[in-house]
């Protein structure tokens, strides 16, 4: 018999590690969720709460680094006084943070 014929007569190998590798995959997915996605969701929730709590008179810093005071509040836009007699209109999402007093 040739080498090729002997190889063809061998029984097929049984599958290895079916359940254990699947469990390992789910465990890694759980670790990924805890490390990456859960903190990001917390941060998004905290930011949404901050934006919803904005009120007239709050001193804010925009994403672009502009410091100012909120003079008018709309659903999506706000007006911010950045100097005497100088106001700009920005979206709420442009607010990076509210300055502590």
Secondary structure by P-SEA (a helix, b strand, c coil): ccaaaaaaaccccccccaaaaaaaaaaaaaaaaacccaaaaaaaaaaaaaaaacccccccccccccccccccccccbbbbbccccbbbbbccccccccccc
